Amino acid sequence: MKIAILGYRREGKSLLKFLKKYPKYKKAEIAVLDQKQGKNYLKDLGDFDLCFRSPGVPLNLSQIQKAIKAGVKFSSATKLFFDLCPATIIGVTGTKGKGTTSTILYNILKKCSHPVLLAGNIGKSPLEILSKVKKNSLVILELSSFQLWDLKKSPQVALVTDIFPDHMDVHKNMAEYLDAKANISRFQKKSDAVFYFKDNQLSSKIAGYSHGKKIGLAGEPFGLKKNLVLASAAAAYLGCSSAKIHQAVREFKGVEHRMELVREKNSVRFINDSASTNPQTSAAAVLHSSKYPTVLIAGGKDKNLNYKPLAEAIKKSGNIRMVILMGENKDKIAKAVRSLKLKIKNVKSLEEAVQQARKITKSLVVRRSSFVNVLFSPGAASFDMFKDYADRGNQFKKIVRQL
């Protein structure tokens, strides 16, 4: 058997390691095909019997579609995990809050003494944890549209956070994005359950595909509160007591790169929200920070998204004193917010952005007795200047700590 692994980042490397040990594929001829090999790295897919697609390799690429029509079978680390996992899978998806919700739920279930594991889009391939999974385990998987895209099984418990347009640089249109997301509930059985927010029309639509119990929750205004409500409801469904849930929620200290307070210096609060890769998430961050005068640092790799929600949040906040823009889509964001008559500054690097923010905060602090925020919430992907959002957030923290 000839097998190809498409994409060789974390998940691809984990998959290769797994396949070499797994009896069914131990003797297979395995090739790694990666973008680094050149733009034609997918041209010979027809030579393989089975291809494992990494999340970073879009299913809608013409070479992949051609190979599928020619009879080549496609799978992924996520699909393989679903086939092999003996335990209950709790899948979490959405445009905003899926990583935080997954982490909160993991903490609650641990507090309730459940044997629980966490993997997926949060930074760990599910195959890395498979050997630790027992029949009585609970496995939480954070699932992106790219991981859900070609799934033919749904988790027994699905959590759907708020859904907005995203990844329009990869998905052909919003319909394709939603169709991928819908796989989290599409194949659920009557004994399964899906949790969602009734105030988000698209989340409700995705929940509607389920054949199981549909549990609609009342919305909250800001992301973290919604994440806490969603995770708590799922934990209660899975048997956790109210006392344990409340204790775990009280002890939750947040997730790295998500509204993370990096430093407080001379009445200036530096906040790292590098996980924000979407205008909607940055809009939520702006509103969450609106108690104090705020300098917003935004911009990155464009995903063909509309920045009107961010502009509306800035207007509603009334407390954004300057917008510092960097990255590939800085002009696009500038155009969206220009009518607000804000001070806008374009910069070439994150270090320059932080230095400019520091300058403006000095004058703001002099005028006020309370805090001033420097909010780093890019609202865009990171790949134009950084390895990923975590690298971007870590660089921001390093720069801030050196001030």
VEXDREN-2710 file (C-alpha; in Angstrom, 1 decimal):
% VEXDREN-2710
k/r/px/py/pz
1/MET/0.0/0.0/0.0
2/LYS/1.2/3.5/-0.9
3/ILE/0.3/6.2/1.6
4/ALA/0.8/10.0/1.3
5/ILE/0.8/12.4/4.2
6/LEU/-0.2/15.8/2.9
7/GLY/1.4/18.6/5.1
8/TYR/4.2/18.1/7.5
9/ARG/3.7/20.3/10.5
10/ARG/2.7/19.1/13.9
11/GLU/-0.2/16.9/12.9
12/GLY/1.7/15.5/9.9
13/LYS/4.7/14.6/12.0
14/SER/2.5/13.0/14.7
15/LEU/0.6/11.0/12.0
16/LEU/3.8/9.6/10.4
17/LYS/5.0/8.4/13.9
18/PHE/1.6/6.8/14.5
19/LEU/1.3/5.1/11.1
20/LYS/4.8/3.5/11.4
21/LYS/3.7/1.8/14.6
22/TYR/0.1/0.9/13.7
23/PRO/-0.1/-2.7/12.5
24/LYS/-2.4/-2.0/9.6
25/TYR/0.0/0.5/8.0
26/LYS/3.4/-0.8/9.4
27/LYS/4.5/-2.2/6.1
28/ALA/3.1/0.5/3.9
29/GLU/5.2/2.7/1.7
30/ILE/4.7/6.2/3.2
31/ALA/5.6/9.5/1.5
32/VAL/5.4/13.0/2.9
33/LEU/4.2/15.7/0.6
34/ASP/4.6/19.3/1.9
35/GLN/4.4/22.8/0.5
36/LYS/8.1/23.3/1.2
37/GLN/8.8/20.9/-1.7
38/GLY/7.4/23.4/-4.2
39/LYS/4.1/24.5/-5.6
40/ASN/3.6/21.2/-7.5
41/TYR/3.9/19.0/-4.4
42/LEU/0.4/17.5/-4.9
43/LYS/0.7/16.7/-8.6
44/ASP/1.2/12.9/-8.2
45/LEU/-1.6/12.1/-5.8
46/GLY/-3.0/9.6/-8.2
47/ASP/0.0/7.3/-7.5
48/PHE/-1.2/6.7/-3.9
49/ASP/-3.8/4.3/-2.5
50/LEU/-4.5/6.5/0.6
51/CYS/-3.8/10.1/1.4
52/PHE/-4.0/11.6/4.9
53/ARG/-4.7/15.3/4.7
54/SER/-3.4/17.7/7.4
55/PRO/-5.8/20.6/8.4
56/GLY/-3.6/23.1/6.6
57/VAL/-4.1/21.4/3.2
58/PRO/-7.6/22.4/1.9
59/LEU/-9.9/19.7/0.8
60/ASN/-11.2/21.8/-2.1
61/LEU/-7.8/22.0/-3.9
62/SER/-8.2/20.9/-7.5
63/GLN/-5.5/18.3/-7.2
64/ILE/-7.3/16.6/-4.3
65/GLN/-10.7/16.7/-5.9
66/LYS/-9.1/15.2/-9.1
67/ALA/-7.6/12.4/-7.0
68/ILE/-10.9/11.7/-5.2
69/LYS/-12.6/11.3/-8.6
70/ALA/-9.9/9.0/-9.7
71/GLY/-10.6/6.7/-6.7
72/VAL/-7.9/7.7/-4.3
73/LYS/-9.1/7.4/-0.7
74/PHE/-8.6/10.3/1.7
75/SER/-8.5/10.4/5.4
76/SER/-7.0/12.5/8.2
77/ALA/-5.6/12.2/11.7
78/THR/-9.0/13.3/13.1
79/LYS/-10.9/10.8/11.0
80/LEU/-8.6/8.0/12.0
81/PHE/-9.0/8.9/15.7
82/PHE/-12.8/8.8/15.4
83/ASP/-12.5/5.3/13.9
84/LEU/-10.2/4.0/16.6
85/CYS/-11.3/5.9/19.8
86/PRO/-13.1/3.5/22.2
87/ALA/-14.4/6.4/24.4
88/THR/-16.9/9.2/24.4
89/ILE/-15.8/12.1/22.2
90/ILE/-16.9/15.6/23.1
91/GLY/-16.3/17.9/20.1
92/VAL/-16.1/21.6/20.3
93/THR/-16.3/23.9/17.3
94/GLY/-17.3/27.5/16.4
95/THR/-15.6/30.6/15.0
96/LYS/-15.1/32.2/18.4
97/GLY/-14.3/30.6/21.8
98/LYS/-13.8/27.0/20.9
99/GLY/-10.3/26.8/22.4
100/THR/-11.4/28.5/25.6
101/THR/-14.5/26.5/25.9
102/SER/-12.6/23.2/25.4
103/THR/-10.1/24.3/28.2
104/ILE/-12.8/25.3/30.6
105/LEU/-14.7/22.0/30.1
106/TYR/-11.4/20.0/30.5
107/ASN/-10.8/21.8/33.9
108/ILE/-14.3/21.2/35.1
109/LEU/-14.3/17.5/34.2
110/LYS/-10.9/17.1/35.9
111/LYS/-12.3/18.7/39.0
112/CYS/-15.1/16.2/38.9
113/SER/-12.6/13.4/38.8
114/HIS/-13.5/12.2/35.3
115/PRO/-10.7/10.6/33.3
116/VAL/-10.5/13.3/30.6
117/LEU/-8.1/14.1/27.8
118/LEU/-7.9/17.2/25.6
119/ALA/-6.6/17.4/22.0
120/GLY/-7.3/18.7/18.5
121/ASN/-7.0/22.2/17.1
122/ILE/-5.8/23.4/20.6
123/GLY/-2.3/22.2/19.7
124/LYS/-2.1/18.4/20.1
125/SER/-3.0/15.8/17.5
126/PRO/-5.6/13.4/18.8
127/LEU/-3.4/10.5/17.7
128/GLU/-0.8/11.7/20.3
129/ILE/-3.3/10.8/23.1
130/LEU/-4.9/7.7/21.6
131/SER/-2.7/5.3/23.7
132/LYS/-3.9/6.9/26.9
133/VAL/-7.6/6.7/26.0
134/LYS/-9.6/4.1/28.0
135/LYS/-13.2/3.0/27.4
136/ASN/-14.4/5.1/30.4
137/SER/-12.4/8.2/29.3
138/LEU/-13.9/11.5/28.1
139/VAL/-12.0/12.9/25.1
140/ILE/-12.5/16.6/24.4
141/LEU/-11.5/17.6/20.8
142/GLU/-11.3/21.2/19.6
143/LEU/-12.3/20.9/16.0
144/SER/-11.8/23.5/13.2
145/SER/-13.7/23.6/9.9
146/PHE/-10.6/22.1/8.3
147/GLN/-10.6/19.1/10.7
148/LEU/-14.4/18.6/10.4
149/TRP/-14.5/19.1/6.6
150/ASP/-14.6/15.5/5.5
151/LEU/-15.7/13.8/8.8
152/LYS/-18.3/11.1/8.4
153/LYS/-18.8/10.6/12.1
154/SER/-19.9/13.1/14.8
155/PRO/-18.9/13.2/18.4
156/GLN/-21.4/11.9/21.0
157/VAL/-21.5/15.3/22.6
158/ALA/-21.1/18.4/20.5
159/LEU/-20.6/22.0/21.6
160/VAL/-21.1/24.8/19.1
161/THR/-19.8/28.3/20.1
162/ASP/-20.7/31.4/18.1
163/ILE/-20.3/31.1/14.3
164/PHE/-19.4/34.0/12.1
165/PRO/-17.7/34.2/8.6
166/ASP/-14.1/33.0/8.7
167/HIS/-11.4/31.4/6.6
168/MET/-12.9/32.9/3.4
169/ASP/-9.4/32.8/2.0
170/VAL/-9.6/29.0/2.0
171/HIS/-13.3/28.1/1.8
172/LYS/-15.0/29.0/-1.5
173/ASN/-17.9/30.7/0.3
174/MET/-19.8/30.8/3.6
175/ALA/-21.9/27.8/2.5
176/GLU/-18.8/25.6/2.3
177/TYR/-17.6/26.8/5.7
178/LEU/-20.9/26.1/7.3
179/ASP/-21.2/22.7/5.6
180/ALA/-17.8/21.7/7.1
181/LYS/-18.8/22.9/10.6
182/ALA/-22.1/21.0/10.4
183/ASN/-20.3/17.7/10.4
184/ILE/-20.0/18.1/14.2
185/SER/-23.7/17.3/14.5
186/ARG/-24.7/15.9/11.1
187/PHE/-24.0/12.2/12.0
188/GLN/-25.2/12.3/15.6
189/LYS/-27.5/9.5/16.8
190/LYS/-30.7/9.9/19.0
191/SER/-28.6/9.1/22.1
192/ASP/-26.2/12.0/21.4
193/ALA/-26.5/15.7/22.3
194/VAL/-25.5/19.1/20.9
195/PHE/-25.2/22.3/22.9
196/TYR/-25.5/25.7/21.2
197/PHE/-26.5/29.3/21.7
198/LYS/-30.0/30.3/20.6
199/ASP/-29.0/33.9/19.9
200/ASN/-26.5/32.9/17.2
201/GLN/-28.4/31.9/14.1
202/LEU/-25.6/30.0/12.4
203/SER/-24.8/28.0/15.5
204/SER/-28.5/27.1/15.8
205/LYS/-28.5/26.0/12.1
206/ILE/-25.6/23.7/12.7
207/ALA/-27.2/22.2/15.8
208/GLY/-30.3/21.6/13.7
209/TYR/-28.6/18.9/11.7
210/SER/-28.3/16.6/14.8
211/HIS/-30.6/13.6/15.3
212/GLY/-29.9/13.8/19.0
213/LYS/-30.9/16.1/21.9
214/LYS/-30.6/19.8/21.0
215/ILE/-29.9/21.9/24.0
216/GLY/-30.1/25.6/23.2
217/LEU/-28.7/28.1/25.8
218/ALA/-29.4/31.7/26.4
219/GLY/-26.6/34.0/25.2
220/GLU/-24.3/36.3/27.2
221/PRO/-22.8/39.6/25.8
222/PHE/-19.1/38.7/25.9
223/GLY/-17.1/35.7/24.8
224/LEU/-15.7/34.4/28.1
225/LYS/-19.1/34.4/29.8
226/LYS/-20.6/32.4/26.9
227/ASN/-17.7/30.0/27.0
228/LEU/-18.3/29.4/30.8
229/VAL/-22.0/28.9/30.3
230/LEU/-21.5/26.4/27.4
231/ALA/-18.8/24.4/29.2
232/SER/-20.8/24.3/32.5
233/ALA/-24.0/23.1/30.7
234/ALA/-22.1/20.3/29.0
235/ALA/-20.3/19.3/32.3
236/ALA/-23.7/19.1/34.1
237/TYR/-25.0/16.9/31.3
238/LEU/-22.0/14.7/31.7
239/GLY/-22.7/14.2/35.4
240/CYS/-20.7/16.9/37.2
241/SER/-22.2/18.4/40.4
242/SER/-23.1/22.1/40.5
243/ALA/-20.6/22.6/43.4
244/LYS/-17.7/21.1/41.4
245/ILE/-18.6/23.2/38.3
246/HIS/-18.8/26.4/40.3
247/GLN/-15.4/25.6/42.0
248/ALA/-13.7/24.9/38.6
249/VAL/-15.2/28.1/37.1
250/ARG/-14.0/30.2/40.0
251/GLU/-10.5/28.7/39.7
252/PHE/-10.3/29.2/35.9
253/LYS/-7.4/31.6/35.1
254/GLY/-7.9/32.0/31.4
255/VAL/-6.1/30.7/28.3
256/GLU/-2.8/31.9/26.9
257/HIS/-3.1/34.4/24.1
258/ARG/-6.8/35.0/24.8
259/MET/-7.3/38.4/26.6
260/GLU/-4.2/37.6/28.6
261/LEU/-2.9/40.3/30.9
262/VAL/0.8/40.3/30.2
263/ARG/2.0/43.2/32.3
264/GLU/0.8/46.2/34.2
265/LYS/3.3/49.1/34.2
266/ASN/2.8/52.7/35.2
267/SER/-1.0/52.3/35.0
268/VAL/-0.8/50.8/31.5
269/ARG/-2.2/47.3/31.0
270/PHE/-0.8/45.3/28.1
271/ILE/-3.3/42.6/26.9
272/ASN/-2.3/39.8/24.6
273/ASP/-5.3/38.6/22.5
274/SER/-3.2/37.1/19.7
275/ALA/-5.6/34.1/19.4
276/SER/-8.0/36.6/17.8
277/THR/-7.8/35.8/14.0
278/ASN/-11.2/37.2/13.1
279/PRO/-12.8/40.7/13.1
280/GLN/-15.7/39.4/15.3
281/THR/-13.3/38.2/18.0
282/SER/-11.4/41.5/18.0
283/ALA/-14.8/43.3/18.2
284/ALA/-15.6/41.3/21.3
285/ALA/-12.1/42.1/22.8
286/VAL/-12.7/45.8/22.1
287/LEU/-16.0/45.8/23.9
288/HIS/-14.6/43.8/26.8
289/SER/-11.8/46.4/27.2
290/SER/-14.1/49.5/26.9
291/LYS/-14.0/50.4/30.6
292/TYR/-10.6/52.1/30.1
293/PRO/-9.1/54.2/27.3
294/THR/-7.5/51.7/24.9
295/VAL/-4.9/51.7/22.1
296/LEU/-5.7/48.8/19.7
297/ILE/-3.0/47.0/17.8
298/ALA/-4.5/45.0/14.9
299/GLY/-3.8/43.5/11.5
300/GLY/-2.2/40.5/9.9
301/LYS/-2.8/38.0/7.0
302/ASP/-6.1/38.7/5.2
303/LYS/-8.7/36.0/5.2
304/ASN/-11.1/37.8/2.9
305/LEU/-13.3/39.0/5.8
306/ASN/-15.4/42.1/6.4
307/TYR/-14.1/44.4/9.1
308/LYS/-17.4/46.2/9.6
309/PRO/-18.1/44.3/12.9
310/LEU/-14.7/45.7/14.3
311/ALA/-15.6/49.2/13.2
312/GLU/-19.0/49.0/14.9
313/ALA/-17.5/47.7/18.1
314/ILE/-14.9/50.5/18.2
315/LYS/-17.7/53.0/17.7
316/LYS/-19.9/51.4/20.4
317/SER/-16.9/51.3/22.8
318/GLY/-16.2/55.0/22.6
319/ASN/-12.9/54.4/24.3
320/ILE/-10.5/53.5/21.5
321/ARG/-8.0/56.3/21.4
322/MET/-5.7/55.0/18.6
323/VAL/-5.6/52.1/16.1
324/ILE/-2.1/50.9/15.2
325/LEU/-2.1/48.6/12.2
326/MET/0.4/46.2/10.8
327/GLY/0.5/43.2/8.4
328/GLU/-0.9/42.3/5.0
329/ASN/-4.4/43.7/5.6
330/LYS/-3.6/46.9/7.5
331/ASP/-5.0/49.1/4.6
332/LYS/-8.3/47.1/4.6
333/ILE/-8.8/47.6/8.3
334/ALA/-7.9/51.3/8.0
335/LYS/-10.5/51.7/5.3
336/ALA/-13.2/50.1/7.6
337/VAL/-12.4/52.3/10.6
338/ARG/-11.5/55.6/8.8
339/SER/-15.0/57.1/9.1
340/LEU/-14.7/57.0/12.9
341/LYS/-12.2/59.8/12.8
342/LEU/-9.7/57.9/14.9
343/LYS/-5.9/58.3/15.0
344/ILE/-4.5/55.5/12.8
345/LYS/-0.9/54.6/12.6
346/ASN/0.6/52.1/10.2
347/VAL/3.8/50.2/11.3
348/LYS/6.1/47.6/9.8
349/SER/6.7/45.4/12.8
350/LEU/5.2/44.3/16.1
351/GLU/8.0/45.9/18.0
352/GLU/7.3/49.3/16.4
353/ALA/3.6/48.8/17.2
354/VAL/4.3/48.3/20.9
355/GLN/6.7/51.3/21.0
356/GLN/4.0/53.6/19.3
357/ALA/1.4/52.3/21.7
358/ARG/3.7/53.1/24.6
359/LYS/4.2/56.7/23.4
360/ILE/0.4/57.4/23.2
361/THR/-0.4/55.8/26.5
362/LYS/2.1/58.1/28.3
363/SER/-0.1/61.1/27.4
364/LEU/-3.3/59.2/28.2
365/VAL/-2.1/58.2/31.7
366/VAL/-1.1/61.8/32.5
367/ARG/-4.7/62.9/31.9
368/ARG/-6.3/60.2/33.9
369/SER/-6.0/58.5/37.3
370/SER/-7.1/55.0/36.2
371/PHE/-5.7/52.5/33.8
372/VAL/-5.0/52.6/30.0
373/ASN/-5.1/49.5/27.9
374/VAL/-2.8/48.4/25.1
375/LEU/-4.9/45.7/23.4
376/PHE/-3.1/43.4/20.9
377/SER/-6.1/41.8/19.2
378/PRO/-5.0/41.3/15.5
379/GLY/-8.4/40.1/14.1
380/ALA/-6.4/38.4/11.3
381/ALA/-4.3/35.3/10.7
382/SER/-0.6/35.4/11.6
383/PHE/1.2/33.7/8.7
384/ASP/2.3/36.9/7.0
385/MET/4.8/37.7/9.7
386/PHE/4.8/34.8/12.2
387/LYS/4.8/31.0/12.5
388/ASP/1.3/31.0/14.0
389/TYR/-0.8/32.9/16.5
390/ALA/1.1/31.5/19.5
391/ASP/4.4/32.7/18.0
392/ARG/2.8/36.1/17.5
393/GLY/1.5/36.2/21.0
394/ASN/4.8/35.1/22.5
395/GLN/6.7/37.8/20.6
396/PHE/4.3/40.4/21.9
397/LYS/4.8/39.2/25.4
398/LYS/8.6/39.2/25.0
399/ILE/8.6/42.8/23.6
400/VAL/6.3/44.0/26.4
401/ARG/8.3/42.4/29.2
402/GLN/11.5/44.2/27.9
403/LEU/9.9/47.6/28.1
END
